[in-house]
Amino acid sequence: MNIIEKDILLHLKNTSFINQRILSERTNYSLGKVNQSLRNLQEQGYLSTEMSLTVKALELLESHWPQRAIILAAGYGMRMIPINTETPKGLLQVNGEPLIERIIKQLHKVNVHDITVVVGFMKESYEYLIDEYQVELLVNMEYSQKNNLHSLNLAKNKIENTYIIPCDIWCDENPFQHNELYSWYMINELMDDESNVRVNRKQELVRTDQGGNQMIGISYITGEAVHSLKQHLTEMDSDPIYQHSFWEEALFEKDKMIASSRLVNSRMTYEINTYEQLRELDESSRQLQSRVIQLMAENLEVSENEIKNIAVLKKGMTNRSFLFTCKNKRYIMRIPGEGTEHLINRRQEYAVYQAIGKLGISDDIFYMNPENGYKITAYLENARACDPENIEDVRLCMKRLHDFHERGLQVEHMFDIFEKMEFYESLWNGVPSCYRDYEETKKKVYELKKYIDTQPQKYVLTHIDAVPDNFLFVKNAQGDTEIRLIDWEYAGMQDPHVDIAMFAVYAMYDRKKIEMLIDAYFTEGCPQEVRLKIYCYIAACGLLWSNWCEYKRQLGVEFGEYAIRQYRYAKEYYRIVKESSLLEEEK
């Protein structure tokens, strides 16, 4: 039995047969295909001569009827910023109704009551669904590290005659049915550059790398596809290459989905991924009354409706930031990330911005809260970050850094590398380092502190996070290029040569490039003892940020190669310093 025949059989289960022409109009299949399908169904014993369903047809329907549903609700919903700081995406309200509740009610209407909700981010917010709708909550503890393929794998034992549904979908009409006969995946007629699937002439879903049909994310899995999907999920979830994959990847076999296409009108379903999409669907939604939006409007002295074009920026190591437009000007709103309150003293950061505020060397700040770190800055149009592989870029940035250090600015707080190193380690709460030789490496780095302490140092306000990404090349009002140094979260009193080391370890420079960096800062030549001191700082800063990464790792935030490379700097530059003849002379 092909898909057309199954669709016609399903239609006849729900609606009595009148004639072939009306059946053709209702199913959108040609009259010729309808006639051929009816003959085939009769020959196969699924339809009687009066076009009513036989016992064989009813038994077939019973073997495929929907029994379960899995709702995927574990993710951050990063593109929903700033709403996602207050409400998980499944509980966003449209017309006064949470998205996930609408989905559950629509499932109940077709007698699907065995519902599993996979939760993670703000999981406690979903607890009430257990009592209200008798759902089962399944917790994905790795929601911050893995995408929803992992979530579905956790619930794979529930996959059999099962609807799979993302929690951020709003459907005008009920997308679920009392009867299903085959596996399908829902798409609409719109084209989407981010989609990797399209409908071919056979109405199959095939992989594409040039954009395809907009993917809705709702699916029904039954029959042979059940075993295949479970097997794919098991294999892919254990492979790190699929750590950030969507579950739909498990539907593919040889670049074709194991589920048929279910094409729906784009006006029937809405995927709500952003603040703007929610506002478009329901401008009176309670979640639009975000305290963050209110704060933005108040400080820019505009109405909330004038805050437009909200778009999430790339997630940083410490913060989540988003871009928005107000009166044809663009701004950035910074919202501190997980665990930031332990890592950064916002009052100290505020003091730094007070010290540099009139120098025109950073971004233009419109608002900053010294308690929680929320910050609004003007967006630097057409800015580009320093390219650490471009020697001229590096030379100009080091000149900018040197000139800043020469100002000798003062604040009341220090940034002590070794004190911070111990502090970040204390945040592990007794959990041992993931590096087996951590204690030995730490001991060696502390040996270098002895040399650092013997060197003459002039403490000034130092950026500390003077990394390539924080040097921005912009055009000023006169059309000339200038360099702005942004993100002063860690800044404090310190030996300014620490900034050179920080640039090097973030750029993940090798020895040759580090020498080039030092020479770019010290245009008149760098004394050997200062060069050696910078090597010591590189080792210390490497271990500092390695400890920082270990703390963030416990919060579910991974930095891949960056974390390992920082630890390697601690070990390798200890060795370089120890091999130095100058250090031997100091002994």
N, C-alpha and C positions, 0 to 999 in steps of 0.2 A: 504494500500500500504506500503510495507516494504522499507528499505533503498536501497536494491539492485535494486528494481523496480524503485525507484525514480532516482537512478544514471543512469540507462539505459534510462529512459525517458529524463533526462537532456542531455545525450549524443546524443540521436536521435534528440533533438531540435537543436543541434549545428552541427550535421554531418548526412548526409543522410545514410540510411540503405543499406548495400551491402549484407552481409549474416551473419548468426549467429556466424560463426567461427571468422570472422574479428571483430565483435562486442565483442566477448569474449576476444580477444587479446587486444583490445583498452581499455576495462573497467577492465581488470585483474580479471574478474569473470569466473568461470568454464563454459564450454559449456553447461553443464546440468542446471546450475543456470540461464544462459542466456535464454535458451529455455523455462524453466518453467516461468521465469519472463515475457517474451514476451507473452506467452499464458495468463497469469494472467492480463496483461495490456490490452490485447484485450478483455477479458471477462468483465473487469471493464469499458470498453468503452473509454480507453485512447489512444488506437492504432487502426488504421483501418487494414483491411486485407493486405494492401500494406505496412504496418509498418510506416505509416505517422501519425503525431499527430492529434487527433480529436479536435473539439471545446472544449470539456470537458477538455482535457489535457492543451490546451492553457489558458483556464480560471483558471485552477489550478496554472499554472506557473505565471499568472498575479497576483494572490493573494499572491504570495510569492516572487515576484521579488524585488531585493535590492533597497531600497529607500534612506537609510541614512547611515552615518558612525560616530562613536565616536572614536576619537584618544586621548589616555590617555598620557598627557605630563606634568604632574604637579610635579613629584618627583625630588629630588636632583640628582638622578643618582650617589649615593655615591661611587659605585664601579668604576666609571669613573674617579676618582681622579688621576692626578691633573687637567684633562681637565675640570671637572665640576666646577672648580673655575673661568673658563673663558667662557664656552659655555654650554648651556643646552643640554641634551643628544639628544633631537629631532632635533637639528640643527647641529649635527656632520655630516661631509661630507664624503661621499664615492664616489670616482671617480668624485669629484668636485660638487656633488649634495647632499644637506641636506637630511637626512633620511626622515623627515616629508614631504618634497616636493615630494620625490619619491613616498611615500605612497599616497599623494593627487593626483598626476598625474595618478597613477595606478587606483585609484577610478574613476577619470574622464573618463578613457578609457572604463569603463563599465557603464557610464552614472549615476554615483552616485555623485551628486553635493551638496547635503544637508549634510555638514560635520561640526561637532562640535569638537573643540579641547579644552580639559580641561587642563588648564595651572595653574601654581603656582609659582615654583621656576624660577626666571628670566623671569617672564611672559611677560615683555615688549619686550623681544627679538622676540616674536611670533607675535607681532602686525601687522607686514607687511603682514602676510598671509591673513588678512581681505581684503586688497586691491588687492593683487596678485591673490588670489584664491577664494575670496568671502566666506571664512569660517566664522563660528561663534566661538568666544572665550568665554569660560566659566571659570571663575576664582575660583579655589579652595583655599580659604584663610587658610585652615588648612593643607596644603600640608606637613608641617614639623612635624605635630603631627599624621597624619593618612595616611594609605596606600591607594592604588588606588581603593579599594572598596568604599571609601568615594567619590572619584572623579567620579566613574561611577554612584553612587547614585544621585549625583548632576545633572547628565544628563539622568536620567532614563526615563524622559518623551519623550526622543528621541528614546527609544528602541522599535522598531517595524519594522521588515524587515531591520535590522541594522547590519552592520559590527562593531565589537569592536576590536580596534587595539592598541597595545602599540607603542609608538613613536620610540623605539630603535630597530626596525626591519628593515632589508634590505632584500628584496626579489628579487632574480635574475629574476624569471618569475612572471607575475602578478598573485597574489593569489586570486584575486576577479573575479567574473563572471557576465555576463549579467543576468543569471537566477540561482536561488536557489530554492530548494524545501523543505529543512528541516534545523533545527538548527544543527550546528556543532562547534567543537572546534579543532583547529589545533595542531597536535603533529608530531614528526618525529620518525624514527626508532631507534635513539640512546637512550641509557639508561642513566639516570641522577639520582645521589644519592639524589639530592635536590627535585626531582619531587615527588608529592603526588598522581599521577594518572597513570594508565596503561590501555592498551587495553586488554579486555578479549576475549574469543573465539567467543563471539557474536558481536565483534567489538564495544562493549560498553566501555565507560570510567568509571572506578571504582577507588575508593580511595585505596591508598596503603601507608604504613608507612615504606616501605623498598626500596624506590627508584622506579622510573617507567620510562615511555617514556618522552623524553625531551619535555617540554611544550613550544610551540611557542608563544602563547598568542593571536593569531588572532582567532576571532570567528564570527559566523553569527547566529543571533537570529531571529526566526520567529515562527509563529503559537502559540501553547500552551505554549511554553517555554517563551514567552514574559511576560505573566502575572505572571508566577512562578518566573522568575528572578526579576521582579520589586518588588514583594512581599518580596522576600528574601532580596533584597538590603535594603528595608525600615526597615525591622526588624533588620537586622544585623548592619546597620549603627548606630542605636540607642543603641546598646549594646556595652559597653566599651571593652568587651572581643575580639571584632573584629576590634579594633582601628588600629591594625597593619596588618590586613589581606589583601591579594590580592583578587581582585574581583572574581576570579575563585571559591572562597569558596561559593559564592552565586549560583553557577551552580549545587551544590550538593544537592541531595535528597536521604536520606538513603544510603549514601556512593556511589551513582552512579550519574554521571552527567546527567542533563536533555538535554544535547546536545550530538549528536553522534560524533564519532571520525572522523577526517579528517586527514589521515596519509599521510605525504609528505616526499619526500627525503630530507635528512639533507643538501644536497648541494643546495637546492632551497632557503632556508631561513637562515638568520643569525641574532641572537640576539646579539647586541653589548653592553655588560655590562662593559667591562674593556678597558683600554688603550691598553692592549696586543691584545685583539680581534680586535680592530680597526686597529692596525698596521698589523695584520695578513691578514685582508681583503683588506686593501689599505694602503700600506706603504708610499704612497705619500700624504695621507690626510692632508689637511691644519691644522687640529686640533692637529696633532702630533707635529707641530712646537710650542709647548707650551713654554711660557716664563719660567715656572717652570722647565721644562725638560732642557731648555737651561742653566738655573742657576745651576742646579745639575751638568751638564756636565762640565761647566766652572770651578766650584770649585773643582771637583774631577779630572780635567784635562784629560777628556776623550771625545770621540765623543758621540753624542746623541744616536747612535745605540748601544752603550755599556751599556746604562741604560736599564735594563731588569727586567722581573718578578715583575712588579709593582702590588702590592696588598694592598688594603685598610685595615688598622687596625681598631679595634673597635673604634667607635666614642667616643671621650672623652668629658668631661663636658665643656672644653674650646676650644679644638682644633680638627682639623681633621688631621690625620697623615697617612702616607702610607709607606710601606716597599718596598725596591727595591734592586736589585743586580747590582753590578758593579765589573767586574774583579774578580768574585768568592767571593766577600765580600758583606755582607748585611749592608744596611744603613736604617735609618728612616728619612723621610722628614716631618717636622712639618709645617702645614699651619694653622694659627689662624682661629678660628671659628667666628660665627656671633656676632657682638657687642664687640669683644675682645678689640678693640682699646679704648673702654671706661673703660674697666676693668683693663687692665694691661699696665703699662708703660714699653715699650720694652727697652728703654735706661737704665732704672734702672735694668731690668733683665740682660741686657748685662754687666753692671757694676758688678753684682753679679758673673756672670760666669768668669769675669776677676779676681775677688778676689779668687775664688776657683779653677781656672783652673789648677794649678800645684799640687794640693793636691791629685789627683787621687781618689776623693770620689764621683764623679758624672760620667755621661756618657761622652764619648770622642766626642768633638764637632769639626766638620770640617768646619762649616760655620754658621754664625748667622748674621742676618740683624737687627741692633738696631732700625731701623725705622718701619719695618712691622712685625718683629718677626719670619720670615721664618728661619728655622734652620735645619741643616743636622747633624746627629749624627751617630756614629757607632752603629750597632745593637749588643746588648749584647747577644751572643749566649748562649742557654741553661739556660737563666736566669729565675728565678721564683720570684714572688712577695711574700712579707711577708704574711703569713697566720695569721690573727689577732686572730684566734681561737687556734693557736699553741703557748703555753706559752713559749717554748724555742725560737721560732722565735721572739716573742715580746721582750723577754729578750735581745737577741742579737741586735735587732734594737734599743732598748733604750740605750744600751751601746754605739752603734755607734753614736747615736744622742747626748748623754752626752759628748762623746769625742770630737765631732765637736764643741759643745757649749763651751767647755773648751779652744778651740783655741782662742776665743775672737776676731774673725775677725770683721773688721769694713768696712762699706760702708757709703756713704753720705746721704742715704735716709732712712726714717722710714717707718714702717708699723704700723699705728695707728688704732687699731681695731675699736674704736668708730668713728673716722673720716671716715674710710672706710664704716662703717655701715650707716652713714649719706649720704655718697656719693652714695652708691648703691640705697638708698631710693630716692635720687634726680633723679636717672635715670628712675624712674617710671613715670616721667613727670606729676605728679599730680594725677595719678590713685591711688585710695585708696588701701590699703593692702587687700589681699583676706582673711585675718584673722580678725574677728570681734573685737577681743580684742587686736589688735596690739598696739595701743597707750598705753594701760595699761601695756602690757608686756614690751614695750620699756622703759617706765618710771621705771619699777622695775629693769630692767637690768642696767639702769643708776645709780640706788641706789648702785649697786654692785661696780660701778666704784670708788665710794668714798672709799670703803675698799681697792681696788687694789692700789689706789694712796697713801695709808698710808703705804704700804709695801715696804721694801727695794728692789730695782731692779737694776740689772746690765745689761745694754743693750748691746747685741752683735748681730752679723749677725744671724738671725733666719730664718729657712726654711719657716715657716708659713703653708705650704701645706704638712707637714710631715705626710702623711697618709700611711696606709699599702701598697697601690698600688705603692707608690713611693720608697719603700725600695726593692731593687732587690738583690737577692742572686746569685752570679756568681762565676765561677772558674777563678782564675788568672793564669798567665803563669806558675807558679810553681805547679798548680793543687790544690791549697788551696782555700777554700771558703771565699769570702769577700763580704761585703755589699756595694752596691752603692746607693746613695740617689740622685734621679733624679727629674727633673721638678721644677726649682727654680723660676717660674714666679712671685710668690708673695713675695719672700724673701726680707727682709729688717731688719733694726735695731729694736729690740724688746726684751722684757723679754723672755729668752729662754724657760721658763715654758709654754709659749703659745703653743709651739710645742707639748707638752704632751696633752693639751686640744684638739688640732686639730686632733691628732691621734685618740683620744677617740670618738669625734663626728662623724668622717668619718666612723670609724669601727662600729658606732652605739652601743657602749658598754653600758651595764647596770651598776649600781652602783658597784656591786661586781667586775666586770672586770676593771672598772676604778681604783679601789683600787689596783688591781694587776698590772695595768700599771704604776701607780705612784711608787709603790714599786720596779718595775723593773728598773725604771730610778734612783731612790734614793736608791742605794744598801745599804747604811749605815743608812737608815732611813730618813723619811721626816718629818720635823717639822710640827706641826698641823696648824700653821698659813700659811705655804706655801701650805699645802694641801687645806686649805680653799680658798686660792688665786687661785689655779688651778680650784676649783669648780666655782669660779667667772668667770674665763676665759672660762670655758665650756659653761656657760650661755651666755656670750658675743659672743663667737664664733658661738654658735648656731643661735643667732639672726643675726649675720653678714652674715652667709651663707644662712640663710632663706631669707634675703633681696636680696642677690645675685640671689637666685633661682627665686624670684619674678620678677626680671629684665629679666632673661633668659626666664621666662615663657611668658613675653610680646613679646619676639622675636620668640615664637613658640617652645621653647625647654623645655620639661617637664622632671622632675626627680623623679616623683612618691613618694614613701615612704621616700626617702632621704630628700626631702624638708620638709615634715611634721615633720619628726624626728628632724630636726635641730630646728624648732620652738618649739618643745616640750622640747628640752634641755634648751632653754632660760627660759621657765616657771618652769620646774622641778628643775633645779639647783639654781634658785632664791629661791625656797621654801627650798631646802636643806641647802643653806647658811643661810637663815633667821632662820631656826630651830636650827642652831648651837649655842651651849652655848658660844663658843668662841666669836662669833659675838656679842652676848648679852653683854659680858664683855667689848668689845671694845666700845660699846655705853656708 
